Amino acid sequence: MHDIVIRGGTIVDGSGRAPFTGDIAIDNGRISAVGTVNEAGREEIDAAGQIVTPGFVDIHTHYDGQATWDDVMAPSAWHGVTTVIMGNCGVGFAPARPDRHQWLIGLMEGVEDIPGTALAEGMTWNWESFPEYLGALEALPRTIDVACHVPHGAVRAYVMGERGAANEAPTTDEIEAMSRIVEEGLRAGALGFSTSRTVIHKSVDGVLVPGTTATADELIGIGRAMGRVGHGVFEMASDLMPEWNEFDWMKRLSKETAMPVTFAMLQSPLKAMHWTDQMAATKAANDDGANIRAQISLRGTGVLMAWRGTVHPFLMRPSWQAIAAKPWAEQLATLRDPAFRAKLLAEENLPPPHPDTAALFMLVTQGWTMQFPLGEEPDYEPAPERSLAALAKADGKSPAEVAYDVMMEGDGTGFIYLPILNYVDGNLDFVKGLLERDDTVISLSDGGAHCGTICDAASPTFLLTHWVKGRARGRIPLELAIKRQCRDTALLYGLADRGLLAPGYLADVNVIDLDRLKLGKPWLAFDLPAGGKRLLQKADGYTATIKSGAVTFRNGAVQGARPGRVVRGPQAEPLLMAAE
């Protein structure tokens, strides 16, 4: 008798081949048979009329703190994700000298909008080195597997102290010391190294992430650790400034180490390098022997603005500033006062807190043509006529009035959607072509991060609801979508044991009622340690999620099993399949 048998589902196995109807047997945490299974299971799941997919592999998350205290790992786990990779964008919590804990918290809070109070209360800091951090993660069973990068910011601060934090140039000895720490982390099980090279990423004090202005010598010198160990992905967020010649050093590093380099590829009104040029440079580097992958987002990357969120269009108006620290009940009562509304709308915003964020500040406070009501049924590809500017013109109101009223919907819980990146053309047409390229990888969900502004951890669900079945034009086949979110993401990081429904592979499986699959409206919860806030979003349609042979979710409800572990290093192709 098998442990679990999934019966009669439409199997989308992750390979990219056409779906087929069949059964799946699971034993001892692995898939034991695919096709027709005659023997019964101790548990049987009827998947007739539903799709059966591998568990989703999300390679760009920031659960570095949350994973030390949270065994459920929401919201990613709610959306069929069974493996996450953390420590992206050069920020994380190891290595960490005892006197740098608060500084690292401030760095994460500033870059990823994770409440510092929640991190301070939730983490125990029973580690200093990166290997010790992995050991601390192993102490807590959870619903999903977690894997890590070694983050540049923490490494630089550990080796260089205040000079590293201030982005001063390292000595040759310091570069070698950083490389040794990264090597130690990779040998302990890290899957890569990450850095940030964008001015948007700042600590809570407004200081650039350590390594933002690092030279090619430093980046290549650190990255050589991957070549010595024989595995690792070099991950980067960057403004791609022309003078930095990012593709030159990325190509050099990848060719020298024979390891992949991946960067955040975004259509941006702020980036100096157009997205088509980014992709052309990627192709040229790969044609010359490199292995560079562009990380792409499935929808507009931006912010959800709300009264209780991190930002909204009136954030820097004096009347809002006067009530910003009051309890929500008092704020709501004030916001409902017509006199307050009139006063607030008549005011101008105060200057932005940081001059180099002025362009972003203008989009938040005055970018009415790029702001849209999110609605009860979230629309992530809204038409231009749905912008606040267009709605205001149609109703004979000012855009600010419309913005105020949108956020007042649902007793002050309404959202304004501002897609800053990936939406320059007012649609997602260009993303379809990117999804069909071999030099891209689905990424940038930012699960666990941007708690008061972004809720893109639901991107695997969005992939299915929008790109497979919901989009009016330019959809992609189901089998391609699953391959991109499962097998392709897993293989980039050397996780050859997952992302495929075949005998010998990890029994990470989703049973999904595709007809019912639907994203719900996000909401702000205050359930982090110390009452910290975060945006959450659920979905209907996940019949079951299985992790390593244990059912972790049924119909969206978490179960008691906690089979998730820390993934240490690349995972080999199952012997059963390798022999075929």
Secondary structure, 3 states (H helix, E strand, C coil): CEEEEEEEEEECCCCCCCCEEEEEEEECCEEEEEECCCCCEEEEEECCCCEEEECEEECCECCCCHHHCCCCCCCHHHHCEEEEEECHHHCCCCCCCHHHHHHHHHHHHHHHCCCHHHHHHHCCCCCCCHHHHHHHHHCCCECCEEEEEEEHHHHHHHHHCHHHHCCCCCCHHHHHHHHHHHHHHHHHCCCEEEEEECCCCECCCCCECCCCCCCHHHHHHHHHHHHHHCCCEEEEEECCCHHHCHHHHHHHHHHHHCCCEEEECCCCCCCCCCHHHHHHHHHHHHHCCCCEEEEECCCCEEEEECCCCCCCCCCCCHHHHHHCCCCHHHHHHHHCCHHHHHHHHHCCCCCCCCHHHHHHHHHHHHCHHHCEECCCCCCCCCCHHHCHHHHHHHHCCCHHHHHHHHHHHHHHCCCEEEEEECCCCCCCHHHHHHHCCCCEEECCCCECCCCCCCCCCCHHHHHHHHHHCCCCCCCCCHHHHHHHHCHHHHHHCCECCCCCCCCCCECCEEEECCCCCEECCCEEECCCHHHCCEEECCEECEEEEEECCEEEEECCEECCCCCECECCCCECCCHHHHCC
